[in-house]
Amino acid sequence: MKDFKKLWIGLGILAVLSPIGLLASGDTWGEWGVEAFKKMVGFIPKGLARFSGFWRAPLADYGVPGTGDVLGYIISAFAGILLVVLATWLIGKGLSRKDKGDVKG
Amino acid sequence: MHIPDGYLSPQTCGVMYAAVAPFWYMAARKLKNTLTTRTVPLLSIFSAFSFVIMMFNAPVPGGTTAHAIGGTLIAVLLGPWAAVMGVSAALFIQALFFGDGGILTFGANAFNMAIVLPFMGYGVYRLIAGSADKNASRYWIGAAIGSYVGINAAALCAAIEFGIQPLLFHTANGTPLYCPYNLSQTIPAMLFAHITVAGVAEAVVTGGVLIFLKKSMPALLADLRKEVQP
């Protein structure tokens, strides 16, 4: 882990800089909220309305309740990095062989 | 490119889960043979990199946004099967905690971004880089071009999944039940955003990280070359 220090620091820097991603205005094509369809095509497709709320994410849109957009985005970035590292670490530890050669950083 | 829940019919979602399942199984089997205790941290780091780089939305002319994904980068560094696992993990965390991409549509999103993207990117990279030394410019140029092709192939798949919805799933009078846009609308829209902006961002990120690694951690690239045999 120490060998990859530069890479971990790089991830931290990206997390802090992530609110740059908030500057671009507008939705991503195909990722609009349900209500947007009324304006775009004049109606909300029935199935779309039915399934769009299938899952309620705790930090929806990378926002943290009680914080502003920018701080919430940064916290989300760090939380997401942590969760992805944890998930891949668990998968990797479960799969990896312990007897193979080392990679140096 | 993160398809939200509701945009695809449950049938489409089921088919996409069925399509990715064998890839996840194969990835687990392949990684069992190739991952080592020292490449696991790298898989974690670059999967997290993929997660955070997707937060950098860039403006697309016409008022929408798009972002890089970094899947080809993982494929070039750790092999395409590592990319399948790494990007799938990032997409799963995005869907579960941040509502970026749906849970029902997770199979479709994983198919586009965690399977089509890294395999297409890796294939093009191999065509261009061949057995070139990791110090040769063909290495990072091949990876950058591969990543550009990969993300556009993924966008095309997403566009097709969106676009077949009104054809296949509508009410008796033809009113769409899910994504209301057809192929002639979804394909130009998705490809425009990825050919002009997201693809370029993906190529810059992929090439940039490889040049950074070559300059500041040359031993890592040399070791990975010996270690990772796809």
Interface residues (C-beta under 8 A of the other chain):
Chain A: M1 F4 K6 L7 W8 G10 L11 L14 A15 S18 I20 G21 L22 L23 A24 S25 G26 D27 T28 W29 G30 E31 V34 F37 V41 F43 P45 K46 G47 L48 A49 R50 F51 S52 G53 F54 W55 R56 A57 P58 L59 A60 D61 Y62 Y73 S76 A77 A79 G80 I81 L83 V84 V85 A87 T88 W89 I91 G92 K93 L95 S96 R97 K98 K100 G101 D102 V103 K104 G105
Chain B: M1 H2 I3 P4 D5 G6 Y7 S9 P10 A28 L31 K32 N33 L35 T36 T37 R38 T39 V40 P41 L42 L43 S44 I45 S47 A48 F49 S50 F51 V52 I53 M55 F56 N57 A58 P59 V60 G63 T64 T65 A66 H67 M85 G86 A89 A90 F92 I93 Q94 A95 L96 F97 F98 G99 D100 G102 I103 L104 A158 F162 F169 T171 T175 P176 L177 Y178 C179 P180 T186 A189 M190 A193 S216 M217 A219 L220 D223 L224 K226 E227
